[in-house]
Amino acid sequence: MSARRKVTWMHVVMFALATAVSYVLGVVSSLIFPVLGAPGVSALYVAAAIYVPLAIWMGMWGVLAGYISCFFLGLYPNGYSPIVSAVWALADLLEALIPLLFFKFLKVDPDFTVKREWAVKFFRPILILGAVILILGIAIQATLGASYGEPFTTFYVTCYYIGIALASAGVIMGLFVGDPKTWGTYIVGGIILPSIVSGWWGAGSLTIFNFPPPLPESLFWTIFTGWAIGDLIVLSVIGTALLVELTSFIKKTPIYVEGWWA
């Protein structure tokens, strides 16, 4: 029987770092890839690729990182009130909490290693290459495309579709060459459902059920569609690559959480 794990300073430091990184990525994403008419909403919210894997690795620390970073994003630079931001940020809390609940309550140990020897040479490179290509496109768009337009925007769009295609192939392959329980749980509870629920809550809190909502109700479907699709892409491409590449390593470190906090 293993000794009971305890919360350490490393958990707190990693939580603080993840919150800061998620906030910065959230600001950049909302400025470079905005959903028009919805301050703070991004059609490619890269921050989700940080706090969702972190929730799978570090439990509630990752959930809080998503919530707090989104709360501060609402305050600045978007200018929402503390009440609006607190309600709106629940979207990111739910996005990180759902995969955690799926893995915990289904008692699935996250195992993203390859189980088929023939796939070792193909599986991880496909996922990593897809993520690298998408990140490269995002970087070019953020630094050059946003200011100068073509040909940098076309380069970003090309990277966007290639990255998605490679990552989609990798995720589907994961079901057959990896642990089916892990991949089934992750695809449903770590990609699809969190993106939909987060998009629904985020769009609803900005247009329907806040105190009062800061945006017109007519924008609900525009915000929901951009939010949900963007998060589906980010989690499928970048989030998946991080989980495949780092999960085995992080599970060997003191920051890995077996319960909810430790």
C-alpha positions in Angstrom: 0.0 0.0 0.0 1.5 3.3 -1.1 2.0 6.2 1.3 -0.6 8.9 1.3 0.4 11.7 -1.0 0.5 15.3 0.2 0.2 18.7 -1.3 3.7 20.2 -1.8 5.1 23.6 -2.7 5.7 22.1 -6.2 1.9 21.8 -6.7 1.4 25.5 -5.8 4.3 26.7 -8.0 3.1 24.7 -11.0 -0.5 25.9 -10.4 0.7 29.5 -10.3 2.8 29.1 -13.4 0.0 27.4 -15.3 -2.4 30.1 -14.4 0.0 32.8 -15.6 0.7 31.0 -18.8 -3.0 30.4 -19.4 -3.8 34.0 -18.8 -1.1 35.2 -21.3 -2.2 32.7 -23.9 -5.8 33.7 -23.4 -5.0 37.4 -23.9 -3.0 36.7 -27.1 -5.6 34.3 -28.4 -8.5 36.7 -27.9 -6.6 39.5 -29.6 -5.2 37.6 -32.6 -8.1 35.2 -33.2 -11.2 37.1 -31.9 -14.8 36.2 -32.3 -16.1 39.5 -33.6 -18.4 41.3 -31.2 -17.4 39.2 -28.2 -14.4 40.7 -26.2 -12.3 37.9 -24.7 -13.7 35.1 -26.9 -11.2 33.5 -29.2 -11.8 31.2 -32.2 -8.6 29.4 -31.3 -8.2 29.6 -27.5 -4.7 28.1 -27.0 -4.9 28.4 -23.2 -7.3 25.4 -23.1 -4.4 23.2 -24.2 -2.7 24.1 -20.9 -5.3 23.8 -18.2 -7.2 20.8 -19.6 -4.1 18.5 -19.7 -3.1 19.9 -16.3 -6.5 18.9 -14.9 -5.8 15.3 -16.0 -2.3 15.4 -14.5 -2.9 17.6 -11.4 -6.6 17.4 -10.6 -8.2 20.5 -9.1 -5.1 22.5 -9.5 -5.6 22.5 -13.3 -9.3 23.3 -12.9 -8.5 26.3 -10.8 -5.8 27.4 -13.2 -8.4 27.5 -16.0 -11.0 29.4 -13.8 -8.6 32.0 -12.4 -6.9 32.8 -15.7 -10.2 33.3 -17.4 -11.5 35.4 -14.5 -8.6 37.8 -14.9 -8.9 37.7 -18.7 -12.5 39.0 -18.2 -11.3 41.9 -16.1 -8.4 42.9 -18.3 -8.1 43.5 -21.2 -11.8 42.9 -21.8 -13.2 45.2 -19.2 -16.0 43.0 -17.8 -17.1 43.6 -14.2 -16.0 41.2 -11.4 -19.4 39.6 -11.3 -19.6 39.1 -15.1 -16.1 37.7 -15.1 -16.7 35.3 -12.2 -19.8 33.8 -14.0 -18.2 33.8 -17.4 -15.0 32.1 -16.1 -17.0 29.1 -15.0 -16.8 28.1 -18.7 -13.1 27.3 -18.3 -13.6 25.7 -14.9 -16.2 23.3 -16.5 -13.9 22.7 -19.4 -11.1 21.5 -17.1 -13.4 19.8 -14.6 -15.3 17.5 -17.0 -12.2 15.5 -18.1 -11.1 15.2 -14.5 -14.6 13.8 -13.5 -14.6 11.4 -16.5 -11.2 10.0 -15.6 -11.9 9.8 -11.8 -15.4 8.4 -11.8 -14.8 5.9 -14.6 -11.6 5.0 -12.8 -9.5 5.3 -15.9 -5.7 5.7 -15.4 -4.5 8.1 -18.2 -2.2 6.0 -20.3 -1.3 7.5 -23.6 1.5 5.1 -24.5 1.5 3.1 -27.7 0.4 -0.6 -27.3 1.1 -1.7 -30.8 4.8 -2.1 -31.7 4.3 -1.4 -35.4 2.8 2.1 -34.6 5.6 3.4 -32.5 7.3 5.0 -35.5 4.2 6.7 -36.7 1.8 7.5 -33.9 3.7 10.1 -31.9 5.4 11.8 -34.8 2.0 12.4 -36.5 0.5 14.0 -33.4 3.6 16.1 -32.6 4.0 17.2 -36.2 0.4 18.3 -36.3 0.8 20.3 -33.2 4.1 21.9 -34.3 2.6 22.9 -37.7 -0.4 24.5 -36.0 1.7 26.3 -33.4 4.0 27.5 -36.2 1.0 28.9 -38.1 -0.3 30.6 -35.0 3.1 32.2 -34.3 3.4 33.5 -37.8 -0.1 34.9 -37.8 0.4 36.5 -34.4 3.8 38.1 -35.3 3.4 38.8 -39.0 0.0 38.0 -40.4 -2.0 40.3 -38.0 0.2 43.2 -39.1 1.1 42.6 -42.7 -1.6 40.2 -44.0 -0.6 38.1 -47.1 1.3 35.9 -47.6 1.5 35.2 -43.9 -2.2 34.8 -43.4 -2.3 32.1 -46.2 0.6 30.4 -44.6 -1.3 30.3 -41.2 -4.5 29.0 -42.9 -2.4 26.2 -44.6 -0.8 25.3 -41.3 -4.2 25.3 -39.6 -5.7 22.7 -41.9 -2.6 20.5 -42.1 -2.3 20.5 -38.3 -5.9 19.6 -37.8 -5.7 16.8 -40.4 -2.6 15.2 -38.9 -3.9 15.5 -35.3 -7.3 14.0 -36.3 -5.6 11.1 -37.8 -3.5 10.7 -34.7 -6.5 10.8 -32.3 -8.4 8.2 -34.3 -5.3 6.1 -34.5 -4.9 6.3 -30.7 -8.1 4.2 -30.3 -6.5 1.4 -32.1 -2.8 1.6 -31.1 -3.2 2.9 -27.5 -5.3 2.1 -24.5 -8.9 2.1 -25.7 -10.3 3.2 -22.2 -7.9 6.1 -22.1 -8.6 7.3 -25.6 -12.3 6.8 -25.5 -12.5 8.7 -22.2 -10.3 11.5 -23.5 -12.1 11.9 -26.8 -15.5 12.1 -25.2 -14.7 13.6 -21.8 -11.6 15.5 -22.7 -12.3 17.0 -26.1 -15.9 16.9 -27.3 -18.0 17.4 -24.2 -15.8 20.0 -22.5 -15.7 22.1 -25.7 -19.5 22.0 -26.1 -20.2 22.7 -22.4 -17.6 25.5 -22.2 -18.9 27.1 -25.4 -22.5 26.9 -24.2 -21.8 28.4 -20.8 -19.4 31.0 -22.1 -21.8 32.2 -24.8 -24.8 32.0 -22.5 -23.1 34.0 -19.7 -22.2 36.8 -22.1 -25.6 37.0 -23.8 -28.4 35.5 -21.6 -27.8 34.7 -18.0 -25.4 37.1 -16.4 -26.0 40.2 -14.1 -26.9 41.7 -16.6 -25.3 40.0 -19.7 -22.9 42.4 -21.4 -23.6 41.4 -25.0 -26.8 41.1 -27.1 -28.7 37.8 -26.9 -28.5 37.6 -30.7 -24.8 36.9 -30.5 -25.3 33.6 -28.6 -24.9 31.2 -31.6 -22.0 33.2 -33.1 -20.1 33.1 -29.8 -21.0 29.4 -29.1 -19.9 28.2 -32.6 -16.6 30.1 -32.6 -15.8 29.1 -29.0 -16.7 25.4 -29.2 -15.1 24.7 -32.6 -12.0 26.6 -31.6 -11.6 24.6 -28.4 -12.3 21.3 -30.2 -9.3 22.1 -32.5 -7.0 23.3 -29.8 -7.7 20.3 -27.5 -7.5 17.8 -30.4 -4.2 19.1 -31.8 -2.1 20.8 -29.1 -3.7 19.3 -25.9 -3.5 15.8 -27.3 0.2 16.2 -28.3 1.1 17.4 -24.8 -0.7 14.5 -23.2 0.9 11.9 -25.4 4.4 13.4 -25.0 4.4 14.3 -21.3 1.9 12.1 -19.4 4.4 9.2 -18.8 7.0 11.6 -17.6 4.7 13.7 -15.3 3.3 10.5 -13.7 6.8 9.8 -12.3 7.1 13.3 -10.8 5.9 14.6 -7.4 3.4 17.0 -9.1 1.2 14.2 -10.4 -2.0 14.1 -8.5 -3.6 10.7 -8.0 -6.6 12.0 -6.1 -8.1 15.5 -6.4 -5.3 17.7 -4.9 -2.4 15.3 -4.2 
